[in-house]
Amino acid sequence: VKFKLICFDIDGVIFKDVNFWMELHKSFNTLEEGKILTEKYLHSDYPRLIEEVVVKLWKGRDAKPYFDLVNSLEYLPGVKQMFDYVKSKGFISALISASSLEVARRVQKDFGVDHIFANELIIKNNKVSGEFLWPLGAGKEKKAYIIMNLCNDLNISPKETIYIGDSDKDIEAFKEVGLSIAFNSSCKELKDIATYVVDSNDLSKVLHYLPK
């Protein structure tokens, strides 16, 4: 198989392992409520989670802590080498993450990523507007769905796709692609179905398993 597309999760793969939305709860001092609501609704009623968090807890807040958080995230070692490789091989690149679209935009700007898919907290007049666009929701089957659609648009097969992820939210995506790498992951189920497992937080260690 000649691989043409390479896709990355963001939290824990491109940036040091943070759950972006939980970190944002910390920035907004809503962590306790955030934990309870996430536990309750993340995988059972995502629209309800948005309503409870984005509308009831965050709407009207100053957006500065949000942008500060986006800019404070630290890249993992090896990210630059990875994107140098992606460019040298002429791969199409994509970020597919339940993190924030602003975070994805930062990576896109720094490394020239072709396609980005993430959830978007809408900011208007420097305030959290209470609107939230969530093409990814909590991840899982939504990630697989986005990969299938992107491959369809690019006129390639999912089997010509490489996907690098680290959590249970990447399992469904792993099942669709031709080459999957569980990177720096503590999820046994993900590791069990991955083509390769890389137990390191240095993304350049993944290059060993990619086409030469």
VMD Tcl script that draws the C-alpha trace (Angstrom):
set ca {
  {0.00 0.00 0.00}
  {1.25 3.47 -0.82}
  {0.18 5.74 2.03}
  {-1.07 9.20 1.07}
  {-2.72 10.70 4.14}
  {-1.42 10.98 7.70}
  {-3.76 11.98 10.54}
  {-2.97 13.00 14.12}
  {-4.89 13.37 17.31}
  {-3.79 16.53 19.19}
  {-3.97 16.23 23.00}
  {-1.18 13.87 24.08}
  {0.14 13.38 20.53}
  {1.14 16.87 19.37}
  {0.95 18.63 22.74}
  {1.87 17.40 26.20}
  {-0.89 15.29 27.60}
  {-3.60 17.65 28.70}
  {-7.31 17.38 28.30}
  {-7.87 20.80 26.77}
  {-11.44 21.30 27.98}
  {-10.57 20.24 31.54}
  {-7.68 22.72 31.51}
  {-10.12 25.38 30.35}
  {-12.38 24.55 33.30}
  {-9.34 25.25 35.51}
  {-8.73 28.59 33.76}
  {-12.38 29.56 34.28}
  {-12.48 28.21 37.86}
  {-15.25 25.74 36.98}
  {-13.25 22.54 37.42}
  {-15.39 20.87 40.09}
  {-18.65 21.39 38.19}
  {-16.87 20.55 34.95}
  {-15.68 17.17 36.23}
  {-19.14 16.20 37.43}
  {-20.87 17.28 34.21}
  {-18.27 15.62 31.98}
  {-18.52 12.36 33.91}
  {-22.29 12.49 33.60}
  {-22.82 13.54 29.97}
  {-19.64 13.18 27.85}
  {-20.58 9.84 26.31}
  {-24.31 9.76 27.02}
  {-25.65 13.20 26.10}
  {-23.09 15.47 24.45}
  {-25.58 18.26 23.53}
  {-26.62 18.39 27.19}
  {-22.94 18.70 28.21}
  {-22.57 21.71 25.87}
  {-25.71 23.29 27.29}
  {-24.58 22.82 30.90}
  {-20.97 23.92 30.36}
  {-20.74 26.32 27.42}
  {-24.08 28.02 27.93}
  {-24.63 27.90 31.68}
  {-21.07 28.00 33.08}
  {-18.99 29.85 30.48}
  {-21.22 32.15 28.44}
  {-20.26 35.80 28.76}
  {-16.83 35.13 30.23}
  {-13.80 37.04 29.02}
  {-12.04 34.99 26.32}
  {-8.52 35.93 27.42}
  {-7.96 32.83 29.64}
  {-9.06 30.69 26.67}
  {-6.54 32.22 24.25}
  {-3.86 32.20 26.96}
  {-4.42 28.47 27.41}
  {-4.26 27.80 23.65}
  {-0.92 29.61 23.47}
  {0.52 28.03 26.62}
  {0.28 24.40 25.46}
  {3.71 22.81 25.04}
  {4.65 20.78 21.98}
  {5.98 17.32 22.64}
  {9.54 16.54 21.55}
  {9.82 15.35 17.94}
  {6.84 17.28 16.52}
  {8.97 19.38 14.18}
  {10.85 16.29 12.90}
  {7.51 14.60 12.29}
  {6.15 17.44 10.16}
  {9.48 17.78 8.31}
  {9.09 14.09 7.41}
  {5.43 14.56 6.37}
  {6.45 17.38 4.00}
  {9.46 15.51 2.60}
  {7.24 12.54 1.72}
  {4.51 14.70 0.21}
  {1.83 13.30 2.52}
  {-1.49 15.08 2.95}
  {-1.77 15.87 6.67}
  {-4.79 16.24 8.97}
  {-5.50 16.91 12.63}
  {-8.60 15.17 13.96}
  {-9.28 15.98 17.58}
  {-12.01 16.60 20.15}
  {-9.78 19.45 21.39}
  {-10.32 23.08 20.40}
  {-10.23 24.37 16.83}
  {-8.02 27.25 18.02}
  {-5.47 24.68 19.19}
  {-5.64 22.94 15.80}
  {-5.21 26.32 14.06}
  {-2.06 26.95 16.08}
  {-0.53 23.66 14.90}
  {-1.68 24.34 11.33}
  {0.00 27.75 11.37}
  {3.24 26.45 12.93}
  {3.64 23.36 10.73}
  {1.52 23.85 7.61}
  {-1.05 21.11 8.25}
  {-3.46 20.64 5.32}
  {-6.76 19.80 7.05}
  {-8.01 20.43 10.60}
  {-11.09 19.05 12.35}
  {-11.87 19.96 15.96}
  {-14.59 21.40 18.19}
  {-15.04 25.16 18.19}
  {-15.84 27.42 21.11}
  {-17.27 30.52 19.43}
  {-15.84 33.80 20.70}
  {-17.59 37.09 19.89}
  {-16.35 40.53 21.01}
  {-13.71 38.79 23.15}
  {-16.39 36.95 25.11}
  {-17.48 33.31 25.19}
  {-20.67 33.52 23.11}
  {-22.37 30.37 24.41}
  {-22.19 28.78 20.95}
  {-20.20 25.63 20.32}
  {-19.68 23.75 17.06}
  {-18.81 20.11 17.62}
  {-18.07 18.10 14.46}
  {-15.98 15.81 16.68}
  {-18.13 15.68 19.79}
  {-16.35 13.39 22.23}
  {-14.39 11.68 19.44}
  {-14.84 7.92 18.94}
  {-17.04 7.08 15.89}
  {-17.02 10.76 14.88}
  {-13.27 10.49 14.25}
  {-13.73 7.43 12.06}
  {-16.53 9.22 10.20}
  {-14.35 12.27 9.51}
  {-11.52 10.08 8.20}
  {-13.93 8.25 5.87}
  {-15.34 11.55 4.57}
  {-11.91 13.12 4.12}
  {-10.66 10.07 2.22}
  {-13.78 10.22 0.07}
  {-13.16 13.92 -0.69}
  {-9.49 13.25 -1.49}
  {-10.42 10.24 -3.58}
  {-8.20 7.86 -1.60}
  {-8.89 4.76 0.46}
  {-8.88 4.74 4.28}
  {-6.39 1.90 3.86}
  {-3.96 4.46 2.34}
  {-4.20 6.42 5.60}
  {-1.96 6.48 8.69}
  {-3.47 7.53 12.02}
  {-1.58 8.35 15.22}
  {-3.59 8.53 18.45}
  {-3.30 7.90 22.17}
  {-6.70 7.27 23.78}
  {-9.89 5.24 23.71}
  {-11.39 8.05 21.61}
  {-9.17 6.87 18.72}
  {-10.24 3.20 18.67}
  {-12.88 3.50 15.94}
  {-10.48 5.52 13.74}
  {-7.77 2.86 14.17}
  {-10.17 0.22 12.82}
  {-10.66 2.13 9.54}
  {-7.10 3.01 8.52}
  {-4.31 1.03 6.91}
  {-1.66 1.84 9.52}
  {-2.36 2.84 13.12}
  {0.13 3.86 15.80}
  {-0.71 4.03 19.50}
  {1.63 6.74 20.74}
  {2.48 7.35 24.40}
  {-0.80 5.65 25.29}
  {-2.07 4.18 28.54}
  {-5.13 2.68 26.82}
  {-4.78 -1.10 26.61}
  {-7.68 -1.49 24.18}
  {-6.09 0.99 21.75}
  {-2.68 -0.70 21.99}
  {-4.27 -4.10 21.33}
  {-5.66 -3.04 17.95}
  {-2.80 -0.74 16.86}
  {-0.45 -1.77 14.05}
  {2.42 -0.46 16.18}
  {2.81 0.80 19.74}
  {5.32 3.54 20.59}
  {5.86 3.95 24.34}
  {7.62 7.30 24.30}
  {6.57 10.93 24.46}
  {8.95 11.81 21.60}
  {6.93 11.91 18.39}
  {10.03 11.41 16.24}
  {10.21 7.83 17.62}
  {7.15 7.10 15.46}
  {9.19 7.77 12.29}
  {10.83 4.37 12.68}
  {7.47 2.75 11.80}
  {6.50 5.01 8.89}
  {7.32 4.42 5.20}
  {10.97 5.23 4.49}
}
mol new
graphics top color blue
foreach p $ca { graphics top sphere $p radius 0.5 }
foreach p [lrange $ca 0 end-1] q [lrange $ca 1 end] { graphics top cylinder $p $q radius 0.2 }
display resetview
